[in-house]
């Protein structure tokens, strides 16, 4: 029987599973969820139901319609519409126009050409990690720098400025800061990228930002907001996934041994880790533009639906023993990158970074292990993307 939740459970019993209150009710795909401002919305946790909602054009992602999942003081105030270029919070046709401009830059073929450079960057970081000597923080030395360097090179953003954009990026996804603090961090990043865009327009290179300045239909503000999206997504989610996935393997020694014995399993292991962890745990909201029936549940126009990707990817109706990590499981079709027209644009690049990162980490450090007990591993629970805040390792 579907339940009414007066708030969204976020507390976890361990480092890898969604909140137990959500796993307990997953036999029903849809539940009533009361948002912090009293808005009566919905929680979707069933896999097939989640796919339907995410692919249904009657549900909107528009920023000004969104309701906050977590109370942050002024959350009852309506948000402004998304700025030009910030297309992940726009519906078609605006979303379609921006996405088409970028699709050619993120094809499987083009991303595969980046694989050699990803391998070089990964090797350099692991060499530096070995020189540092154990113990090291796997997040700071490995998981965060690799995707940050890759997306910086792709965009044409100087990596020398990484501390600036990583600091502000962290603020934009932190749930316990005020909306004003979040907006200030976004503004600082946008201003930085607008200045960089103007410099690229005056002296273009062969990077993505320079390519976008050659499109006469785009303003500097639009390009800055496109770059902001790619910069945030390109290092925040992938960095969390690299660290948390490595930790999951270290905590599942039988799966790790299987992967070491047969490296050809790595492609499937990456997909299973994506399904098992689904790190984007608080970012998927849709608003009904009209009355819609979702698997027998009437959703009224204006009501907000939160789709829990981690719980949907643990649907017992889709997978046997879904709460177990099984790198031999056929896990493709998971929702870690979303679904529908808003599915992650950079998913192929993320897959390359994960596959190369895990492969080289395990090959170069065959005795890698956590340097602290599980209780001492700091987690990122107060951010829109779940992950490991710090992971001391030794070898």
Phi, psi and omega in degrees: 000132181295144182248164172255124179257125181279350173200164181274119177295135179233346182288132180252148177275337178213184188280350189237333185269147172299168180308137183299329179298327180281322177295328182294330186255015188283357175293336175255130187283339185227135178223149174290135179229125177269122181281163186304331180270010179091357180296126178277107180239205186221152175243125177251124182231359177273141185298304184294325178293319178300315179299320180296314181296315184293337181261357187270117181292352176281356175251134186253151172252007187303134188300321185287350179261348188291149173247142180289137176280326183240131182296131177222048174079281185266022186295343180285342180287138179292147177277159174282156174301154180299143178290156179306130179098338181275071198283345180291346176246037175229152174264164169300149007273350181299314179301317182299318182298313181291318183296322179298327179297332187257341187304319183295338181273352183233029176289161178302318182295314181293321179294325179296331176292337179279349187302320180298317179292323176298319178297319179296312180298317180298316179299318179297318181292321181289326174298316180295323179295318179295320179296325179296326180079151182286155355276157175226160175272113184297333178292309185287325186269340188226299193291318182278318183296323186298303179294330178295315179296319182296311183291328176297315179295318181298316182280328187094027178266130180297123179294340178301338180266014189296328180295323178296307185283334176291321179297312181288325178299318179299323179294323184294335183252002180278133188274340183259023169256159181288162177297328179294318177296318179297315180295323178297319178294319178297318180296320179296317178294318181296318179296317178301314183287330176295319177295320179293321178298316178299321178293322178292324179295324180282327183217078187289152175242210180250022180267175184293320178301315179298320179299318181292330179292341179279350176277109186294346181274356184254134175274167177297325179294318178298315180296319179298320180287325174298313179298323179299315178301311183293323180293316179296310183290327187288340178238329186292302184291316183293321177299317178297320182291321178300313182289313183293323178295318177298319179295320179298320178294317180295331180273355177236075189301328180291323176290321178297316179297320179297317180292321178295324182285336181218085182299344179293348178281355188300318180302312178292326179296320178299316180295320179292321177296320177299315178295312186295326186257322179036071193292338177281088191260347184224025188243007190247093180239145176226151179238130181290126178275345177206172176296129183225143172257123181249102181048048176089352179261122179283121177251122184277153177305133180094348179280143182266137177244124174260124179259116179273101181297317180299321181285321178299324179284355174251023183293118180296339178286345180254323184233142170282136182049058186294342181273003178256145173276121181222100187289353175267358181289137172285093190261356180301149187098359177296170185253015183302329178260012183083198182199156178083199186293342180261011177302144187309124181294324185264023186297326180290323176295318178300318179299318179297314181297320179291314182297312179293316182300309181295318182301310183288324178299313182288326181290317185278337182232073185296340180253019181302138179201157177299143180266356180224158176291160181308325182294342182261001179277119182278130183251157177261084182265342185259028178234160181294337177245120184283149178179193179261126178283322180208137180222086176295129179230160176221176178203000000 
